Amino acid sequence: MYTFEKQTIGNTSAIKLINTQTQEYAQIALDFAGNLTQLVLLSPQNTLVSVIDGYQTETELVEHKGYKSAKLLPFPNRLADGKYTFNQQEYQLPINRPTENHAIHGLFYNQPFEISNLKSKPNSITLVLRYRYTGNLEGYPFPCVVKLSYKLSAKGLQCKTTVKNMGNTALPLGDGWHPYFKLGDTPLNQCLLQLPPCNQLTLDQRNLPTGKQTPNAQFANPTPIDNAHLDNAYLLQTNTKKACTVLQHPTDNYQLCVWQQTGKKHYDYLQIYTPTHRQSIAIEPMSCAANAFNNHIGLITLPPNKSYGAKYGVQLKKTN
């Protein structure tokens, strides 16, 4: 049976989705773009494992250091100098990465989303959140409606993102998610990482793609993370409709699969980042590369009254 609880994180609203049979749950912060603050899943050994390194307090949510679990819309990663040109019109967005002089990780990650639907079934529970952007920012004057659909089931947690263009002109769009993953209290350096088939994008000194890419061999098979420092971007090379990045437990027979829907206008890009605290690893599905509003690598141009939609998810499974 699946149910939910209305909760608060400080003075902010949250929803907890619960599998009452297994005690698996997901906590989602409504006032911060559906931020996934907690996710506890059942391993094949019937142990509950906390897999998300998320914000625990209202102060952490407000400060948003590290962009933990941030929803990255209408662009993920970096936008060089906060500037771009679209349909022969130049736009300027606020710089929120002053060390590199970039706009970074979109505009909506700290916006309040409202509950559009919350429905429990015998085998799952689904929460649908909605945010209407009026186009009020001069640097992105493109009204749209965003919906996030979270589904908790025996297959873990799935999220579908939908964006509908509500304006009279086309809009530029990129989409992504910035979660940090862990396997309970297991040290990250002992965990094994495996990437799906991919090419690594070459980045310049400002962490922007140069347009070049090379075949990736690092972590092509399950490999201990050890002391590896990663802040890398990849273009997936899979012919399937779904790609999976694996974080594997070093001794217990289970692994975390972070999957992303692939194909045209889906999540064909991936960012992997190891923070300095080494307590978790960011595995970020993205629909485009960094600076896509300028380099057009994976950029989606969404016509008026049209919608974009794509899925990603998290699941604990037996080690292959």
C-alpha positions as CSV (number, residue, x, y, z in Angstrom):
1,M,0.0,0.0,0.0
2,Y,1.1,3.5,-0.8
3,T,0.3,6.7,1.0
4,F,1.6,10.2,1.7
5,E,2.3,12.6,4.5
6,K,2.2,16.4,4.4
7,Q,5.4,17.6,6.1
8,T,7.4,20.8,6.7
9,I,11.1,21.6,6.4
10,G,11.3,24.6,8.7
11,N,8.6,26.8,7.4
12,T,8.5,25.3,3.9
13,S,6.1,22.7,2.6
14,A,7.1,19.1,1.7
15,I,5.4,15.8,0.8
16,K,6.5,12.4,1.8
17,L,5.6,9.5,-0.5
18,I,5.6,6.2,1.4
19,N,5.4,2.5,0.6
20,T,3.9,1.3,3.8
21,Q,4.8,-2.4,3.1
22,T,8.5,-1.8,2.6
23,Q,8.9,1.6,4.4
24,E,10.6,3.0,1.3
25,Y,9.9,6.7,0.9
26,A,10.7,9.9,-0.9
27,Q,10.6,13.4,0.5
28,I,10.0,16.3,-1.9
29,A,10.2,20.0,-1.1
30,L,7.4,21.8,-2.8
31,D,8.6,25.4,-2.3
32,F,11.9,24.6,-4.0
33,A,10.9,23.3,-7.4
34,G,10.1,19.8,-6.2
35,N,13.6,19.3,-4.7
36,L,14.1,15.6,-3.8
37,T,15.5,15.9,-0.2
38,Q,15.4,12.3,0.8
39,L,15.0,8.9,-0.9
40,V,15.2,5.6,1.0
41,L,14.9,2.4,-1.1
42,L,14.9,-1.3,-0.2
43,S,18.0,-3.3,-1.3
44,P,17.8,-6.9,-2.6
45,Q,19.0,-7.9,0.9
46,N,15.9,-6.3,2.4
47,T,17.8,-3.4,4.0
48,L,16.6,0.2,3.7
49,V,19.3,2.4,2.1
50,S,19.4,6.1,2.0
51,V,20.6,7.0,-1.5
52,I,20.2,10.8,-1.7
53,D,22.6,13.3,-0.2
54,G,20.0,16.1,0.1
55,Y,19.1,19.2,2.0
56,Q,17.8,18.6,5.6
57,T,17.0,22.2,6.8
58,E,15.2,25.2,5.5
59,T,18.5,27.2,5.6
60,E,20.2,24.6,3.4
61,L,17.3,24.8,0.9
62,V,17.4,28.6,0.8
63,E,21.2,28.7,0.4
64,H,21.2,25.9,-2.2
65,K,24.9,25.3,-1.9
66,G,26.0,22.7,-4.4
67,Y,22.5,22.7,-6.1
68,K,21.7,19.4,-4.4
69,S,18.8,17.8,-6.3
70,A,18.1,21.0,-8.1
71,K,15.7,20.9,-11.1
72,L,17.7,22.6,-13.9
73,L,15.3,24.5,-16.1
74,P,15.2,26.2,-18.6
75,F,18.9,25.3,-18.9
76,P,21.3,23.0,-17.1
77,N,25.0,23.7,-16.2
78,R,26.7,26.9,-17.4
79,L,25.6,29.7,-19.7
80,A,28.7,31.7,-20.7
81,D,28.6,35.3,-19.3
82,G,24.8,34.8,-18.9
83,K,24.4,35.9,-22.5
84,Y,22.8,34.3,-25.5
85,T,21.1,35.2,-28.8
86,F,17.8,33.6,-29.8
87,N,15.9,34.5,-32.9
88,Q,18.3,37.4,-33.6
89,Q,17.6,38.9,-30.1
90,E,20.3,39.2,-27.5
91,Y,19.4,38.4,-23.8
92,Q,21.3,38.8,-20.5
93,L,20.6,36.6,-17.5
94,P,21.9,37.3,-13.9
95,I,25.4,35.9,-13.1
96,N,25.2,33.5,-10.2
97,R,28.6,31.9,-10.8
98,P,30.8,34.9,-10.4
99,T,34.1,32.9,-10.2
100,E,33.5,31.9,-13.9
101,N,31.2,34.8,-14.8
102,H,28.4,32.4,-15.8
103,A,24.7,32.0,-15.3
104,I,24.3,28.5,-14.0
105,H,21.6,25.8,-13.5
106,G,18.6,27.7,-14.7
107,L,16.0,29.9,-13.1
108,F,13.4,27.7,-11.4
109,Y,15.2,25.7,-8.8
110,N,14.1,27.9,-5.9
111,Q,10.5,28.6,-7.1
112,P,7.4,27.3,-5.4
113,F,5.6,24.5,-7.2
114,E,1.9,23.6,-6.4
115,I,0.3,20.2,-6.2
116,S,-1.6,19.5,-9.4
117,N,-2.4,15.9,-8.6
118,L,-1.7,13.3,-5.9
119,K,-3.0,9.8,-6.5
120,S,-2.3,6.5,-4.7
121,K,-2.8,3.1,-6.4
122,P,-2.3,-0.4,-4.9
123,N,1.2,-0.6,-6.6
124,S,2.3,3.0,-6.7
125,I,1.8,6.6,-5.7
126,T,2.2,9.6,-8.0
127,L,2.7,13.2,-7.2
128,V,2.3,15.9,-9.9
129,L,3.7,19.4,-9.3
130,R,3.0,22.4,-11.4
131,Y,4.7,25.8,-11.9
132,R,3.6,28.5,-14.2
133,Y,6.4,30.9,-15.4
134,T,5.0,34.1,-16.7
135,G,8.1,35.2,-18.6
136,N,8.7,38.0,-16.2
137,L,12.5,37.9,-16.4
138,E,13.9,40.1,-19.1
139,G,16.6,37.6,-19.8
140,Y,14.1,34.8,-20.5
141,P,10.8,36.3,-21.6
142,F,9.2,33.0,-22.6
143,P,6.1,32.0,-20.6
144,C,5.7,28.2,-20.0
145,V,4.2,25.7,-17.7
146,V,6.4,23.1,-16.0
147,K,5.0,19.8,-14.6
148,L,7.0,17.3,-12.5
149,S,5.5,13.9,-12.0
150,Y,7.1,11.8,-9.2
151,K,6.1,8.1,-9.1
152,L,7.2,5.8,-6.2
153,S,6.7,2.0,-6.9
154,A,8.5,-1.3,-6.6
155,K,10.7,0.0,-9.4
156,G,12.0,2.8,-7.3
157,L,11.4,6.5,-8.1
158,Q,10.6,7.8,-11.5
159,C,10.3,11.5,-12.5
160,K,8.8,12.8,-15.7
161,T,9.4,16.5,-16.6
162,T,7.0,18.3,-19.0
163,V,7.4,21.8,-20.3
164,K,4.7,23.5,-22.4
165,N,5.3,26.7,-24.3
166,M,2.5,29.1,-23.4
167,G,3.9,32.0,-25.4
168,N,3.4,33.3,-29.0
169,T,7.0,32.6,-30.1
170,A,9.3,29.6,-29.9
171,L,11.5,29.3,-26.8
172,P,15.0,27.9,-26.2
173,L,15.1,25.0,-23.7
174,G,17.4,22.7,-21.9
175,D,16.5,20.4,-19.0
176,G,18.5,18.6,-16.3
177,W,18.6,17.3,-12.7
178,H,21.4,17.7,-10.2
179,P,21.1,14.9,-7.6
180,Y,24.0,13.7,-5.3
181,F,23.9,10.0,-4.6
182,K,25.3,7.8,-1.9
183,L,24.9,4.2,-0.6
184,G,24.0,4.7,3.0
185,D,27.1,5.3,5.1
186,T,29.4,3.5,2.7
187,P,32.5,5.6,1.9
188,L,32.2,7.0,-1.7
189,N,35.8,6.1,-2.5
190,Q,35.0,2.4,-1.9
191,C,31.9,2.4,-4.2
192,L,32.2,1.3,-7.8
193,L,31.1,3.4,-10.7
194,Q,30.1,2.4,-14.2
195,L,29.1,4.8,-17.0
196,P,27.0,3.9,-20.0
197,P,28.7,3.9,-23.4
198,C,29.6,7.6,-24.0
199,N,32.0,10.1,-25.4
200,Q,33.5,12.6,-23.1
201,L,33.1,16.3,-24.1
202,T,36.2,18.4,-24.1
203,L,35.9,21.4,-21.9
204,D,37.9,24.6,-21.9
205,Q,39.3,26.5,-18.9
206,R,35.8,27.9,-18.1
207,N,34.2,24.4,-18.2
208,L,32.5,25.1,-21.5
209,P,32.4,22.5,-24.3
210,T,34.8,23.2,-27.2
211,G,32.9,21.1,-29.7
212,K,35.3,18.3,-29.5
213,Q,34.7,14.8,-28.0
214,T,36.7,11.7,-27.4
215,P,35.6,8.1,-26.8
216,N,35.3,7.4,-23.0
217,A,37.0,4.4,-21.5
218,Q,37.1,5.6,-17.8
219,F,34.6,3.7,-15.7
220,A,33.4,1.7,-18.7
221,N,33.2,-1.2,-16.3
222,P,32.4,-1.2,-12.6
223,T,35.5,0.5,-11.1
224,P,36.3,1.7,-7.6
225,I,36.0,5.5,-7.5
226,D,38.9,5.6,-5.1
227,N,40.4,9.2,-5.2
228,A,39.2,10.1,-8.7
229,H,38.2,13.7,-9.1
230,L,35.4,14.0,-11.7
231,D,33.7,17.1,-13.2
232,N,33.1,15.7,-16.6
233,A,30.5,16.0,-19.3
234,Y,29.4,13.1,-21.6
235,L,27.4,12.5,-24.7
236,L,25.7,9.1,-24.5
237,Q,26.2,6.6,-27.3
238,T,23.5,4.1,-26.5
239,N,21.1,2.8,-29.1
240,T,18.5,1.9,-26.4
241,K,15.7,4.1,-25.1
242,K,17.2,4.1,-21.6
243,A,20.8,4.5,-20.3
244,C,21.9,3.6,-16.8
245,T,24.8,4.9,-14.7
246,V,25.6,2.5,-11.9
247,L,26.9,3.1,-8.4
248,Q,27.7,-0.3,-6.9
249,H,28.2,-1.3,-3.3
250,P,31.8,-2.7,-2.8
251,T,30.7,-5.8,-0.8
252,D,27.0,-6.2,-0.7
253,N,25.3,-7.6,-3.8
254,Y,23.4,-4.5,-4.9
255,Q,23.8,-1.4,-7.0
256,L,22.0,1.9,-7.7
257,C,20.8,2.4,-11.2
258,V,20.4,6.1,-12.2
259,W,18.6,5.8,-15.5
260,Q,17.6,8.4,-18.1
261,Q,15.4,8.3,-21.1
262,T,17.5,8.7,-24.2
263,G,16.8,9.7,-27.8
264,K,15.9,12.9,-29.6
265,K,14.8,15.7,-27.2
266,H,15.5,13.4,-24.2
267,Y,18.4,13.0,-21.8
268,D,21.3,12.2,-24.1
269,Y,23.9,14.0,-22.0
270,L,25.4,13.3,-18.6
271,Q,27.4,15.2,-16.0
272,I,29.4,13.4,-13.3
273,Y,30.8,15.4,-10.4
274,T,32.6,14.5,-7.2
275,P,32.4,17.2,-4.6
276,T,35.3,18.1,-2.4
277,H,33.6,16.6,0.7
278,R,33.7,13.1,-1.0
279,Q,30.5,12.0,0.7
280,S,28.4,11.6,-2.5
281,I,28.6,11.8,-6.2
282,A,26.5,13.9,-8.6
283,I,25.0,12.0,-11.5
284,E,23.2,14.5,-13.6
285,P,20.9,13.6,-16.6
286,M,20.7,16.5,-19.0
287,S,19.0,17.1,-22.4
288,C,21.9,19.2,-23.6
289,A,25.5,20.2,-23.0
290,A,26.6,23.2,-21.0
291,N,26.2,26.6,-22.8
292,A,23.6,25.1,-25.1
293,F,21.8,28.4,-25.6
294,N,25.0,29.5,-27.4
295,N,26.6,26.4,-28.9
296,H,23.3,24.7,-29.7
297,I,24.6,21.3,-28.5
298,G,21.4,19.5,-27.7
299,L,19.4,22.7,-27.6
300,I,15.6,22.2,-27.8
301,T,13.6,24.8,-29.7
302,L,10.0,24.5,-28.5
303,P,7.3,26.1,-30.7
304,P,4.2,27.8,-29.3
305,N,1.7,25.6,-27.6
306,K,4.0,22.5,-27.9
307,S,5.3,20.4,-25.1
308,Y,8.6,18.7,-24.2
309,G,8.7,15.6,-22.0
310,A,11.3,13.2,-20.7
311,K,11.9,10.8,-17.8
312,Y,14.6,9.7,-15.4
313,G,14.6,7.5,-12.3
314,V,16.4,5.7,-9.5
315,Q,16.3,2.0,-8.6
316,L,18.2,-0.4,-6.4
317,K,18.9,-3.7,-8.0
318,K,21.0,-6.8,-7.6
319,T,24.5,-6.5,-8.9
320,N,24.7,-7.9,-12.4
